[in-house]
Amino acid sequence: MPKLVNLGSLCIDHVYQVPAFTGPGETVSSATHEVFPGGKGLNQSIAAARAGVDVVHVGCVGEDGRWLRDALAAEGVDVSGLRVVEGASGHAVIQVNEVGENAIVIFGGTNRTLVEDDIRAAVGRVASDDWLMLQNEINDLDLVLSLAEKSGCRVAFNVAPVDGREARYDLAGVGLLIVNEIEASALAGTDAADDDWSAVMAALAKRAPKAAVVLTLGSGGLVYSDGSGLATLPAYAVSAIDETAAGDAFIGYLMASLIRGESMEDALRMGSAAGALAVTRAGAASSLPELADVRLLVQTGEV
């Protein structure tokens, strides 16, 4: 069975339930404070593992993040390439409002301490049928993309969150580009006109000419293009509690389906169902659904 090699981030998530997001000069009281394992990389690795495929996670945590490594290992993820280094682990401060929307401040920490040996080790573990998974929460992505292209890796890149670095990335070797509305506009250098995403998708195709592109729109579903035109898929209707890891659930299940050899249409449906279920639960990694629940939603259309 092919596998997913995730050169990805890991974070300690501090989650606060607030009536509304804090504004400039404002202090709000939080009803709760909870600590969860998180980071886009960790979340996506756990989601893919719960979807039933083999996952290798390469990355760095500090001494304060050893429990993140344990959380991955408990899900069956191969953490032999995950190093414990000096410094504080990545962490995030997450506000969740009354309708489940989130506002996040992230500190990269040890996610920004990868060295060339880590990168080469990750690329070296990608066989011809595997996928290399990347997010925009680690350092030296220029080098990662270059080495992956030279090695002929199949690369899936979730360019999240955007932070200005994405403007210079060479995406010529990327096989699957996954973005949300904000990330798509930043990469394309233009916004959608009246929710018509065709111009943005065309610009993304120029940036990543070999890539299939998935644009997620939250409750608006998604737009997909593989160079033969645009396709859309509506979102599953659910009551959102916390949107924090919805995108990561989507990506983990999408990648797992592709690794199993399923069609892109089926993979997108599985990812959409996983993302929908994730928003009905609190937390990041703690909200990632199990395979049986995702399959049931795809089959019945009901939570």
C-alpha positions in Angstrom: 0.0 0.0 0.0 1.4 3.5 -0.9 1.8 5.9 2.0 1.6 9.6 2.9 4.8 11.2 4.0 4.0 14.4 5.8 6.8 17.0 6.3 4.6 18.9 8.6 4.0 21.1 11.6 2.9 20.2 15.1 1.5 22.7 17.6 0.1 23.0 21.1 -3.4 24.6 20.7 -4.8 26.8 23.4 -8.5 27.2 22.7 -10.8 29.8 24.2 -14.5 30.0 23.8 -15.5 33.7 23.5 -18.8 35.5 22.8 -17.1 37.4 20.0 -13.6 37.9 18.7 -11.4 40.4 20.6 -11.1 43.8 18.8 -8.4 46.4 19.1 -8.0 47.6 22.7 -10.7 45.1 23.8 -10.6 42.4 26.5 -13.1 39.6 26.5 -13.7 36.9 29.0 -13.4 33.3 27.9 -15.9 30.7 29.1 -13.3 27.9 28.8 -9.7 27.2 28.2 -8.7 23.8 26.7 -5.4 22.5 25.4 -5.3 20.2 22.4 -2.7 18.7 20.0 -2.8 20.6 16.8 -0.9 22.2 13.9 -1.9 21.6 10.3 0.6 18.9 9.8 -0.3 16.9 12.9 -4.0 17.2 12.2 -3.6 16.1 8.6 -1.5 13.1 9.6 -4.0 12.0 12.2 -6.9 12.4 9.8 -5.1 10.4 7.1 -4.3 7.7 9.7 -7.9 7.5 10.9 -8.9 7.2 7.2 -6.9 4.0 7.1 -3.6 4.6 5.3 0.0 4.5 6.4 1.4 7.8 7.4 5.0 9.0 8.1 5.4 12.3 9.9 8.7 14.2 9.7 9.1 17.4 11.8 10.4 18.9 15.0 9.0 19.5 18.5 10.6 20.9 21.7 10.7 19.2 25.0 7.3 20.7 25.8 5.9 19.0 22.7 6.9 15.4 23.3 3.3 14.6 24.0 2.5 15.7 20.4 4.8 13.0 19.2 3.0 10.5 21.5 -0.4 11.6 20.2 0.7 10.9 16.6 2.2 7.5 17.6 -1.0 6.6 19.4 -2.8 7.0 16.0 -0.4 4.6 14.3 1.7 7.3 12.6 5.3 6.5 12.0 7.2 9.2 14.1 10.7 7.8 13.6 11.6 11.0 11.6 10.2 13.4 14.2 13.0 15.0 16.2 12.9 16.6 19.7 15.0 19.8 19.6 15.9 22.7 21.7 13.3 25.5 21.9 9.6 25.9 22.4 7.2 23.8 20.2 4.9 25.6 17.9 1.7 26.8 19.6 -1.5 28.5 18.7 -4.0 30.8 20.5 -7.4 30.1 19.1 -10.6 32.1 19.8 -13.8 30.3 18.9 -17.0 32.4 18.8 -20.6 31.5 19.4 -21.2 30.4 15.8 -18.1 28.2 15.7 -15.9 30.5 13.7 -12.2 30.8 14.8 -9.5 33.4 14.9 -6.0 32.1 15.4 -2.6 33.5 16.3 0.2 31.0 15.6 3.8 30.8 16.8 6.0 28.7 14.6 8.5 27.6 17.3 10.4 24.4 16.4 8.3 24.0 13.2 10.7 26.6 11.8 13.9 24.7 12.9 14.0 22.0 10.2 17.4 21.4 8.7 18.4 20.0 5.3 18.8 16.5 6.7 15.2 16.5 7.9 14.0 17.6 4.4 16.2 15.1 2.6 15.0 12.3 5.0 11.4 13.1 4.2 11.9 13.3 0.5 13.9 10.1 0.6 11.0 8.2 2.2 8.7 9.0 -0.7 8.4 6.0 -3.1 6.9 6.3 -6.6 3.4 5.6 -5.5 3.5 7.7 -2.3 2.6 11.4 -1.8 4.6 14.0 0.0 2.3 16.4 2.0 3.3 19.9 2.8 1.8 22.9 4.6 3.0 26.5 4.9 3.9 26.2 8.6 7.5 25.0 8.3 10.7 26.7 7.1 12.7 26.4 3.9 9.8 25.4 1.7 11.8 26.7 -1.3 14.3 23.9 -0.7 11.6 21.3 0.0 9.9 22.1 -3.3 13.1 22.0 -5.2 14.4 18.7 -3.8 11.0 17.1 -4.2 10.7 18.1 -7.8 14.3 16.8 -8.5 13.4 13.5 -6.9 10.1 13.2 -8.8 7.9 13.1 -5.7 4.2 13.5 -6.0 3.6 16.6 -3.9 0.4 17.8 -2.3 0.8 21.3 -1.0 -1.7 23.0 1.4 -0.5 26.6 1.2 -1.8 27.5 4.6 -1.6 29.8 6.3 -0.4 32.5 3.8 2.3 34.7 5.3 4.0 36.4 2.3 6.5 33.6 1.5 4.1 32.0 -0.9 4.6 34.8 -3.5 8.0 33.4 -4.3 7.4 29.7 -4.3 8.1 27.7 -7.4 5.1 25.4 -7.7 6.1 23.8 -11.0 6.6 20.4 -9.3 3.4 20.4 -7.3 0.8 17.7 -8.3 -2.1 18.8 -6.0 -2.6 22.3 -4.7 -5.1 22.8 -1.9 -6.2 26.3 -0.8 -9.0 28.2 0.7 -10.4 31.5 -0.4 -7.8 33.6 1.3 -4.9 31.4 0.2 -6.2 31.2 -3.4 -6.4 35.0 -3.7 -2.9 35.5 -2.2 -1.4 32.9 -4.6 -3.3 34.2 -7.7 -2.7 37.9 -6.9 -6.4 38.6 -7.5 -9.8 38.2 -5.7 -12.9 36.5 -7.1 -15.4 38.8 -8.8 -18.9 38.1 -7.6 -17.9 34.7 -6.3 -16.8 33.7 -9.8 -13.6 31.8 -9.1 -12.7 31.0 -12.7 -10.1 33.8 -13.0 -8.5 32.9 -9.7 -8.3 29.2 -10.7 -6.8 30.1 -14.1 -4.1 32.1 -12.3 -3.4 29.2 -9.9 -3.1 26.9 -13.0 -0.3 29.2 -14.3 1.5 29.1 -10.9 1.2 25.3 -10.7 0.9 24.1 -14.3 1.0 20.3 -13.4 -1.3 20.5 -10.4 -4.9 19.6 -9.9 -6.3 22.5 -7.8 -8.8 22.2 -5.0 -10.3 25.4 -3.6 -12.3 24.9 -0.4 -15.1 27.4 0.3 -16.3 26.3 3.8 -20.1 26.0 3.8 -20.0 27.0 0.1 -18.5 23.7 -0.9 -15.5 23.5 -3.2 -14.2 24.2 -6.7 -11.9 21.7 -8.4 -9.9 21.9 -11.6 -7.5 19.5 -13.2 -7.0 21.5 -16.4 -10.1 20.3 -18.2 -12.6 22.8 -16.7 -14.1 23.6 -13.3 -16.2 21.3 -11.2 -18.0 22.2 -8.0 -19.2 20.1 -5.0 -21.6 21.4 -2.4 -20.8 21.1 1.3 -22.7 18.9 3.7 -25.2 20.8 5.8 -24.2 20.6 9.5 -24.4 22.8 12.6 -20.9 24.1 13.3 -19.5 24.2 16.8 -15.8 24.8 16.0 -14.3 25.1 12.5 -10.7 24.8 13.7 -9.6 21.6 12.0 -12.2 21.3 9.2 -9.7 21.9 6.4 -7.2 19.4 7.9 -9.9 16.7 8.2 -10.8 17.4 4.6 -7.2 17.1 3.4 -6.3 14.0 5.4 -9.3 12.1 4.1 -8.8 13.4 0.6 -5.2 12.2 0.5 -6.1 8.9 2.1 -8.7 8.2 -0.7 -6.2 9.1 -3.4 -3.6 6.8 -1.8 -6.1 4.0 -1.9 -6.6 4.6 -5.6 -10.1 6.1 -5.5 -11.3 8.6 -8.0 -10.8 12.3 -7.3 -14.6 12.7 -7.2 -14.9 10.1 -4.5 -11.9 11.5 -2.7 -13.4 15.0 -2.6 -16.7 13.6 -1.2 -14.8 11.8 1.5 -12.8 14.9 2.3 -15.9 17.0 2.4 -17.7 14.7 4.7 -14.7 14.5 7.1 -14.5 18.3 7.1 -18.2 18.6 7.8 -18.0 16.2 10.8 -15.0 18.0 12.2 -16.9 21.3 12.6 -19.5 19.5 14.8 -16.9 18.8 17.4 -14.6 21.0 19.6 -10.9 21.2 19.2 -8.4 20.4 16.4 -7.0 16.9 16.4 -9.8 15.9 18.9 -12.4 16.8 16.3 -11.1 14.6 13.5 -13.6 11.9 12.6 -13.3 8.2 12.3 -13.5 6.4 9.0 -16.8 4.7 9.7 -18.5 8.0 10.5 -17.2 9.6 7.4 -18.4 6.8 5.2 -21.8 6.8 6.8 -22.2 10.5 6.0 -21.2 10.0 2.4 -23.7 7.2 2.1 -26.6 8.8 3.8 -26.0 12.5 3.6 -27.0 12.9 7.2 -25.0 13.3 10.4 
